[in-house]
Amino acid sequence: MPGRAKFTLSLLSLVGVVLFASCGGSEDSEKLSRTDFDFLRLGMSYQEVVARVGEADRDVGSGINIMVYDLSDGTQLMLSFASLEDLMAVHLYDPDRDTRELILGAEG
């Protein structure tokens, strides 16, 4: 293989490895943190939330929508909606300690 072609192939291989490594990353690096949700206000719609931080990881509610976002520190932010048009409460759940803290809204 001529020198120039060998160099080009090596360079392309290196670029490929760098791109692959940068895409792999840790799953946690893609997760949100608590401060990403500082904009939340009672009465917001779920679509307003999605426009800012994306879709929730899951809905665990029964009778109401409880949209759960898994955060980078292992905690979970739980947004409660009677309908997806009206944010009623926000809780921070720590599965390691099995504790739940009211962040926004009224205890009920």
C-alpha positions as CSV (number, residue, x, y, z in Angstrom):
1,M,0.0,0.0,0.0
2,P,1.5,3.4,-0.9
3,G,2.5,5.7,2.0
4,R,-0.2,8.3,1.4
5,A,-3.0,5.7,1.2
6,K,-1.7,4.0,4.4
7,F,-1.6,7.4,6.2
8,T,-5.1,8.2,5.0
9,L,-6.4,4.9,6.2
10,S,-4.7,5.3,9.5
11,L,-6.2,8.8,9.9
12,L,-9.7,7.6,9.1
13,S,-9.4,4.7,11.5
14,L,-8.3,7.1,14.3
15,V,-11.2,9.5,13.5
16,G,-13.6,6.5,13.7
17,V,-12.3,5.4,17.0
18,V,-12.5,8.9,18.5
19,L,-16.1,9.3,17.2
20,F,-17.1,5.9,18.5
21,A,-15.6,6.6,21.9
22,S,-17.3,10.0,22.1
23,C,-20.7,8.5,21.3
24,G,-20.4,5.7,23.8
25,G,-20.0,7.7,27.0
26,S,-21.8,6.8,30.2
27,E,-25.5,6.7,30.2
28,D,-25.5,9.1,33.2
29,S,-23.9,11.8,31.1
30,E,-27.1,12.0,29.1
31,K,-29.3,12.2,32.2
32,L,-30.7,15.4,33.6
33,S,-29.9,16.9,37.0
34,R,-32.2,18.5,39.5
35,T,-31.3,22.0,38.4
36,D,-32.5,21.3,34.9
37,F,-36.0,21.4,36.3
38,D,-35.7,24.8,38.1
39,F,-38.2,26.3,35.6
40,L,-41.1,24.1,36.8
41,R,-44.2,26.0,38.0
42,L,-47.6,24.6,39.1
43,G,-50.2,24.6,36.3
44,M,-47.7,23.9,33.5
45,S,-48.6,21.4,30.9
46,Y,-46.6,18.2,30.3
47,Q,-45.9,19.5,26.8
48,E,-44.3,22.6,28.2
49,V,-42.1,20.4,30.3
50,V,-41.2,18.2,27.4
51,A,-40.3,21.2,25.3
52,R,-37.6,22.1,27.9
53,V,-36.3,18.7,29.1
54,G,-37.7,16.0,26.8
55,E,-40.0,13.1,27.4
56,A,-40.1,11.5,30.9
57,D,-38.5,8.1,31.4
58,R,-41.9,6.6,32.3
59,D,-45.4,7.2,33.7
60,V,-46.0,5.3,36.9
61,G,-49.4,6.8,37.8
62,S,-52.7,5.1,38.1
63,G,-55.7,7.5,37.9
64,I,-53.3,10.4,37.6
65,N,-50.1,10.8,35.5
66,I,-46.9,10.6,37.5
67,M,-44.1,11.3,35.0
68,V,-40.7,10.1,36.2
69,Y,-37.4,11.5,35.2
70,D,-34.3,9.5,36.2
71,L,-31.7,12.0,37.3
72,S,-27.9,11.7,36.9
73,D,-27.4,11.3,40.7
74,G,-29.7,8.3,41.0
75,T,-32.7,10.1,42.3
76,Q,-36.0,10.5,40.5
77,L,-38.1,13.6,39.8
78,M,-41.8,12.7,39.9
79,L,-44.2,15.2,38.2
80,S,-47.9,14.7,39.1
81,F,-50.6,15.7,36.6
82,A,-54.3,15.2,37.1
83,S,-54.5,15.8,33.4
84,L,-51.4,16.4,31.2
85,E,-52.4,20.1,31.1
86,D,-51.9,20.9,34.8
87,L,-48.8,20.2,36.9
88,M,-50.0,19.6,40.5
89,A,-46.9,18.5,42.4
90,V,-43.3,17.6,42.1
91,H,-41.5,15.2,44.3
92,L,-37.8,14.1,44.5
93,Y,-37.6,10.4,45.3
94,D,-34.3,8.8,46.5
95,P,-34.5,5.0,45.9
96,D,-31.4,4.4,47.9
97,R,-32.9,5.9,51.1
98,D,-36.5,5.3,50.1
99,T,-37.3,8.9,50.9
100,R,-39.6,11.3,49.1
101,E,-39.3,15.1,49.3
102,L,-42.0,17.6,48.1
103,I,-40.4,20.1,45.8
104,L,-43.4,21.9,44.5
105,G,-47.1,21.8,45.3
106,A,-49.1,20.9,48.4
107,E,-49.0,17.6,50.4
108,G,-52.1,15.7,49.8
